[in-house]
Amino acid sequence: MKKHWLWVILIGFVAGCSGKKLLTNNNPIHEILLDKTGWTIDTLRNDVIWYKFSSATDKQFAYQNVNVICFNPKAKSGQMVFDYKKEKDSLSVFAGRIPGAIAGINATYFLEKKDSADYMHLRLKGKDLQQVKIPKTSIYWWKHQGMFSFNDEGTAFDIRFSPENFGTVKSANIMTGAPMLIDNFNPVGLKFADTTGMGSKVNKLHYEHYLRHQGVRHPRTAIAVTKKGYLLLITVDGRNKIAKGMSAKELTEFLRRYFNPKSVMNIDGGGSTMMWVKGQPYNGIVNYPTDNKKFDHYGQRMVETAIIIK
């Protein structure tokens, strides 16, 4: 009798473990992060995972603070929403307007000055709300180098180099950004803004020059698509001794090392870098925005666009 019950318990244990494994088949937590050293992981929902990196000892990425949200659309439990408001709002306000919002980041570059107008292409539900008009000779030529496209349901995503003519793009939804960091596993960001040998000369360039803008360390926001179609929302804190920020090259190296995504595009960083997670303190802002010049969670910038998972 005792042997019989032992077998029942053993079979039940194995079945229970198998059941748990089946429940995580659609959960990227067990397959996407290649090295867990320095990371903490929170499951916000079966299809939404929050990865947090912080290390003072890593040989390559010491004194960095990185947040990554991974959304798995194949679980069919949620969707991505791209929100646009010309009047601008903080990310926490963007998220508060969307029922069921779980997490989000600021999105692409917006028009801060008259001379920077028309460097972003934005198409939503088939309507081109803004079109690129700048000449290739402009200081802003690089700011629409990449293109993020997605379906109306917010469940299928693509990142690639922008075409010369956006009229050739069939997708109903387009957001441009720059620079491209990884293109179909090719780490193009390693060479985009190589400032090797320039020293302090890079700081004498125009602030919007691609070498100065992308070749030095700043807070960064980026989006990525994995081989399996997962969407990654990424923020890197900066401008602080315990969160130094990254160059485009460093962010490329970081994402290849830990996630190896298929495609990655840098978007609006610096003071715009923000990440929001439902239920967290400080109005949900989990990174350290820098517009208030303090290392806290209160320095949100007013932005025009946000990417929200609901």
N, C-alpha and C positions, 0 to 999 in steps of 0.2 A: 504493500500500500504506500509506504514512504517513497519507494522508488517511483511509483506511478505519479505521485504528486510532484516529485522533483522534475520529472519529465514535463508535466503540465506547466510548472513554473518556468522551466527553461524555454519551452516552446512559446509561452506567452511573452517572455522577455525578448526573444528573437523577433517575434511578430511585432512587438511594440517598437523595437528599434527600426525594423523595416518600415513600419508605418510612419515613423518620424522622418525617415529618409525620403519616403514618397512625398511627404508634405513639403520638403525643401527642394524638390526637383526644379521648381520655377524660381527658386530663391538664389540670387547671384552670390550670396555671402560665402558660399563654400567653393567658389570657383574663380572669382574675378580678382581678388586681392592676392598677388603673387608672393608677397612677403609681409607678414603681419607685425614684424618688429617695429615698435614705435606707434602702432595704431591701436585705437579703441573702436569698437564696432557696435552700433545700435540698430536694431531692426525696428523701423518705424511702422512698417506693415510688411506683409510677406513679399511685396513687390518693391518696397522702398527701403534701402539700406543707407545708413549714415556712417561714413568712415571719417575718423579724426586722427590726424597725424601731428605729433609734437615730439621733438627729440633735441636734446642738448649734446648728444654724444655721437650721432651718426656722422661718419667720416665725410659723406657727400652732402648731406642736407641737415646739418646741425643748425639749431635756432631758426627753424621754420615751423609755421603753424598752418596746416592745410585741412580744409573740410571738403569732403566729396559726398554727394548724394548720388546713389545709383538707383535708377528706375528701370524696372523690367516690364515692358508693355505686354510681353507674352503671357504674363499672369492674368491679363484681362481684368484687373481689379481697379485700374485707374487710367489717367491720361495726363499728357502735358498740355498746359495752356500757355499761349503767348499773349501777354497783355500789353497794350499800348495806350498811353495817355499823354497827349501832347502837352497838357498843362503841368505834367510831372508830379510825382508823389514819391514818398519813401517806400522801400520794399515792403515794410510791415503793413503799410496801408494797401498796397497792391494785393498782398496775400489776404488781407482781411476782407477784401471785396469778393473773393472767390470762394463760394461754398465748397467745403470739403478739402480745402487747401492743406497740404501736408508739409511741403518744403518748397523752397525756391531761391533763385538768385537774380541779381540785376542782369540785364541783357546787353544789348549792343550799344555802340557809340551813339551819342545824340548831339544835337546842334547847340554848342555852347557859345560860339562866336560867329559872326556873320561870315568871316573869311573861311570858316570850316564847313560851310553849308554844302549839302548835296554830295557828301562822300559815302553815304549809306544807302543801300537799296533795301526797301522794306515792302513786302507784298503779303497781304493777309486776305484769305478767302478769295483769291483771284484778282484783287484790286491792288494796283501799285500805289501805295500811299506816299512813297518817296523813291525817286530814281537817281542813280548816280549820274552826275553831269560834269564832274571835275576832269580837267585834261590830265594826261599822263605826266605832264611836266610839273604838276602841282606838288607841294610838299605833302599833301594828303593822298597821293596816288595809291599808297599801299593799304589804306584803311578799309577797303572793300575787297581785299585779296581773296578771302574765303567766303563761302556761302553755306548757310545752314538751311535746309529745306525739310518740311514736315507735312504730313497729311492733315486734313481737317479734323480727324479724330484724335490727333495728338498721340499716335501710337506707332508711327513709322518715321524714321529720321535718316538724314543723309548729310554728310559734310564733305565738301570738295572745293577745289579752286573755282572762283567765280569765272563765268564766261565773259567775253568781250561784249556780248549782246545778251542782256537778260531776257529779251524777247524770245530767245530760243529755249528758255527754261519752262518746262510744262508744269512744274509744281505750283500749286495754288498758294503756297506759303513760303516766303523767302526772307531770311534775315542775313545780311552780310556782316562780316567782322574780319579781324586780322590781328596777327598774321596766322597763316596756316602753320600748325606745329607738326602734325602727322597727317600724311595723305596716303591712304591705303597701306598702312604700316611703314611708309617711308618717312623718316624723321626729318622733314624739310626744315623744321624750326631750328635745327642745330646750326644751320648756315645762314638763316635769314638775316640776322643782325649780329654778325661776328665782329666784335670790337677788339679782337686780339691785337696787341701792340699799339693801340690808340692811346692808352692811358687816360690822362685828364682831358685830352683833346675832345673826347666824346661829349663832355659837358659844355663845350663851347658851341655845339651844334644847336640849331633851332629845336625847341622842345618837341615839336611834332616830327622831326627828322626820324626816320625809322631806326637808325642806329642808336640814337639817344633814347627814343621812346621804348624800344624793345631790347636794346643791348645792355641795359643796366637793370638793377633790381628795383622792383616796384610791387605793390599789391597787385594780384592778378585774378581775373575771372576767365574761365574757359569752359567750353562744352566739348564732350567727346561722345563718340559712338563706338561700341565694342563690336567684335566679330559676330556676336549673337544678337546684335540689335539693341542692347541696353543703352540707355542714355546716362551719361555722367555729367553732373553739374559740379563745377570745381571752383573753390576760392582759395587764394593764397594770401595770407596777411603779410604786411610789410611795414617799413619805415619805423621799426622799433628794434632795440638790441636783442629781444628774444623772439622776434619775428622779422627777419631781414628782408623778406620778399625775394622774388626770383626774376631773372631775365627770361626772355623767350626761350633761349637755349636751355637754361636750367629747368624750366617747367617741362620742356620736351623730354629731357633726361629723366625727370622725376616720374612723369606719367608712364614712360616706357618701362621703367624699373618696377613700378608697383602694379600697373594695370595692363600695359601693352595694348591700348585700344587701337582700333582700326584707323580712326580719323579723329583729329583734334583741331579745334579752332580757338585761338585766343579772342576774347571779346573785351568789353570796356572794363578796365581795371583802375588802378590808382584809388582815388577817393570814392569811386563808384562801386568798388568791390564790396558786396554784401551777400550774406546767406541768411535765410530765415527758415526756422523749423518750428512747426506747431507745438505749442505747449511749453516752450522753453522760456526762461526769464528774459528780461530786457526786450519786451515786445517780440520775442522770438528770434532776435538777431544773435546768431551764435559765433560770428567771426568778430573781428575788431576793425570796423570802419575807421578811416583816418581823417575825415573832414573836420572833426573837432580837435585834431592834433593831440589826442589823448589815446592811450591804449585801453579803451573800454568799449562797450557795446552801444554807445549813444551817438556815434558820429555818422548817422545815415545821411546819404546825399539824396537829393530829389532827382529822380531819373524818369525817363520817358517809357522805358520798356522793362519787362520782367518776364522770367520763365518760371512757371509755377507747376508743381506736380499736385494733382488732386485725385 
